[in-house]
């Protein structure tokens, strides 16, 4: 049974930092792309960042480029999202997701097979 479990969310002031973790289990993810998405109240889920598990190639939304960094730890089977210089507009529920690499690095949320339960990030002004 595949499980993606996010952690690390919380309340932070604007300009602060948080690191989200996504612990993956239940299968081998070496042939997968791992993505982070977020959803603010009343808005659609949007893409944040993605990483190819085996090769490490990354892709970011323009809104977070230069502030967020996605990485993975193969030994721990964990994907991270380091978020710096946080802004109030970064507030939302952050989700970890996985999609087979054959679908590519830049795919919409509907093409992701597995999802975590989400972790809340709130940035106060």
C-alpha positions as CSV (number, residue, x, y, z in Angstrom):
1,X,0.0,0.0,0.0
2,X,1.5,3.3,-1.1
3,X,1.7,6.0,1.5
4,X,2.8,9.6,1.3
5,X,2.9,11.3,4.6
6,X,3.6,15.0,4.8
7,X,4.9,16.9,7.9
8,X,6.6,20.1,8.8
9,X,3.8,22.6,8.2
10,X,2.9,25.3,10.7
11,X,2.5,29.0,11.3
12,X,5.3,31.4,10.4
13,X,5.8,35.1,9.9
14,X,6.4,36.6,6.5
15,X,10.0,36.3,5.6
16,X,10.5,33.2,7.6
17,X,11.3,29.6,6.6
18,X,9.8,26.1,6.8
19,X,10.9,22.7,5.6
20,X,8.2,20.2,4.6
21,X,8.9,16.5,4.5
22,X,7.1,13.8,2.5
23,X,7.9,10.2,3.7
24,X,7.1,7.7,1.0
25,X,6.5,4.0,1.4
26,X,4.8,1.0,-0.2
27,X,6.7,0.8,-3.4
28,X,9.9,1.8,-5.2
29,X,9.8,5.4,-6.3
30,X,13.0,5.4,-8.3
31,X,11.0,5.6,-11.5
32,X,8.7,8.3,-10.3
33,X,8.5,12.1,-10.2
34,X,7.6,13.5,-6.8
35,X,5.7,16.8,-6.7
36,X,4.5,19.4,-4.2
37,X,1.2,21.1,-4.8
38,X,-0.7,23.6,-2.6
39,X,-4.3,24.7,-2.2
40,X,-5.4,28.0,-0.7
41,X,-9.0,28.4,0.6
42,X,-11.4,29.0,-2.3
43,X,-8.7,28.4,-4.9
44,X,-7.7,25.5,-7.1
45,X,-4.8,23.2,-6.3
46,X,-1.7,24.6,-7.9
47,X,1.7,23.1,-8.8
48,X,4.7,24.2,-6.6
49,X,7.7,22.0,-7.5
50,X,8.7,18.6,-8.8
51,X,11.8,16.4,-8.7
52,X,12.8,13.2,-10.6
53,X,13.6,10.8,-7.9
54,X,16.4,9.0,-9.7
55,X,18.1,11.8,-11.6
56,X,17.3,14.8,-9.4
57,X,16.1,17.1,-12.2
58,X,13.8,19.7,-10.8
59,X,11.0,22.0,-11.9
60,X,9.4,25.0,-10.1
61,X,6.5,27.2,-10.4
62,X,7.5,30.8,-11.3
63,X,5.9,32.0,-8.1
64,X,8.3,30.1,-5.9
65,X,11.5,30.0,-8.1
66,X,14.5,31.2,-6.1
67,X,12.7,30.9,-2.7
68,X,11.8,27.2,-2.6
69,X,14.0,24.1,-3.1
70,X,12.9,20.6,-3.6
71,X,15.2,17.7,-2.8
72,X,15.1,14.0,-1.9
73,X,17.0,11.7,0.4
74,X,17.1,8.2,-1.2
75,X,18.2,6.5,2.1
76,X,15.2,7.9,4.0
77,X,12.8,7.6,1.1
78,X,11.8,11.2,1.8
79,X,11.2,14.3,-0.3
80,X,11.7,17.8,1.1
81,X,10.5,21.2,0.3
82,X,12.6,24.0,1.8
83,X,10.6,27.2,1.8
84,X,12.4,30.5,2.4
85,X,11.3,34.1,2.3
86,X,7.7,33.0,2.8
87,X,4.9,35.3,1.8
88,X,1.3,35.4,3.0
89,X,0.3,34.2,-0.5
90,X,2.2,31.0,0.2
91,X,-0.5,30.1,2.7
92,X,-2.4,26.9,2.0
93,X,-2.5,23.1,2.4
94,X,0.6,21.6,0.9
95,X,0.4,18.1,-0.7
96,X,3.0,15.6,-1.8
97,X,2.2,13.5,-4.8
98,X,3.9,10.9,-7.1
99,X,3.6,10.2,-10.8
100,X,5.4,7.8,-13.1
101,X,8.4,9.4,-14.7
102,X,7.2,8.3,-18.2
103,X,4.5,11.1,-17.9
104,X,7.2,13.7,-17.7
105,X,8.3,16.3,-15.2
106,X,5.8,19.0,-16.1
107,X,2.4,17.3,-15.7
108,X,-0.8,18.6,-14.2
109,X,-2.1,17.4,-10.8
110,X,-4.6,15.1,-12.6
111,X,-1.8,13.0,-13.9
112,X,-0.4,12.2,-10.4
113,X,-1.3,8.8,-9.0
114,X,-0.6,9.0,-5.4
115,X,-1.3,11.8,-2.9
116,X,-0.6,12.5,0.8
117,X,-3.1,14.0,3.2
118,X,-1.6,17.4,3.2
119,X,0.0,19.7,5.8
120,X,-1.1,23.3,6.6
121,X,1.2,26.2,6.0
122,X,0.1,29.6,7.3
123,X,2.2,32.7,6.7
124,X,1.2,35.8,8.6
125,X,1.9,39.3,7.5
